[in-house]
Amino acid sequence: MTEAELEDPLITPLVKGLTRAPTLMGVPYMYFMLNGVVTSVCFLVSHNLLMLLVAIPLHLLGFVMTVRDDRIFEILFVRSARCPPRSRSFWSADSYRV
């Protein structure tokens, strides 16, 4: 092979914006919907219109977490879905036989 055939390959940089989760007001859609549901339940339980203000601190919490890591809610979901068995504290290992 000649030196002309051994050229460096053309590498196109990956744009981070193409890999981010879709957001609404700075938080992922699923968190935004969860925020709306939690706020609605708080309002319906208390019958107090001021309970709708619960959405503001919840949204700010989600926004701060998203600024730190844009996939944080996916990570937390996977972590909560894969909980260890209850016998781990007794055996110091994963044991599925009860």
C-alpha positions in Angstrom: 0.0 0.0 0.0 1.2 3.4 -0.8 1.2 6.4 1.6 -1.7 8.0 -0.2 -3.9 4.9 0.5 -3.0 5.0 4.2 -4.5 8.4 4.8 -6.2 9.1 8.2 -9.9 8.3 8.1 -12.3 11.2 8.1 -13.8 11.3 11.6 -17.0 13.3 12.1 -17.4 14.6 15.6 -20.5 13.5 17.5 -22.7 16.3 18.5 -23.9 15.9 22.2 -27.2 17.6 21.3 -28.1 14.6 19.1 -27.6 12.2 22.0 -29.5 14.1 24.7 -33.0 13.0 25.9 -35.8 15.3 24.7 -36.5 17.9 27.3 -39.3 20.3 28.2 -38.3 23.4 30.2 -34.9 21.9 30.9 -36.1 18.5 32.3 -36.9 15.2 30.4 -40.4 14.7 29.3 -41.0 11.8 31.7 -39.9 13.9 34.7 -42.1 16.8 33.6 -45.1 14.5 33.4 -44.3 12.9 36.8 -44.0 16.4 38.2 -47.4 17.3 36.9 -49.0 14.1 38.3 -47.5 14.6 41.7 -48.6 18.2 41.8 -52.1 17.3 40.7 -52.4 14.6 43.3 -51.2 17.0 46.0 -53.8 19.5 44.9 -56.6 17.0 44.7 -55.8 15.6 48.2 -55.5 19.0 49.9 -58.2 21.0 48.0 -55.8 23.9 48.3 -54.9 25.9 45.3 -51.5 26.9 46.8 -50.4 23.2 46.6 -49.9 23.8 42.8 -46.8 25.7 43.9 -45.3 22.3 44.8 -44.4 22.0 41.1 -41.8 24.8 41.3 -39.3 23.1 43.8 -39.9 19.7 42.1 -39.0 21.3 38.8 -36.0 23.0 40.1 -34.7 19.8 41.7 -35.1 18.0 38.4 -33.5 20.8 36.5 -30.4 20.8 38.8 -30.1 17.0 38.5 -30.4 17.3 34.7 -27.7 20.0 34.5 -25.3 17.7 36.4 -26.1 14.6 34.3 -28.6 14.6 31.4 -29.2 10.9 31.7 -29.7 10.9 35.5 -33.3 9.8 35.5 -32.6 6.9 33.2 -29.8 5.8 35.6 -32.1 6.1 38.6 -34.8 4.1 36.9 -32.4 1.2 36.0 -31.0 1.3 39.5 -34.5 1.1 41.1 -35.6 -1.7 38.7 -32.6 -3.9 39.7 -33.0 -4.1 43.5 -31.0 -6.7 45.4 -32.7 -9.7 46.9 -33.8 -9.4 50.6 -31.5 -12.2 51.7 -28.3 -10.3 50.8 -27.8 -8.9 54.3 -28.0 -12.4 55.8 -25.8 -14.3 53.3 -23.6 -11.3 52.2 -24.2 -12.5 48.7 -27.1 -12.8 46.2 -29.3 -15.8 47.2 -32.6 -16.5 45.6 -33.7 -19.6 47.4 -35.9 -18.8 50.4 
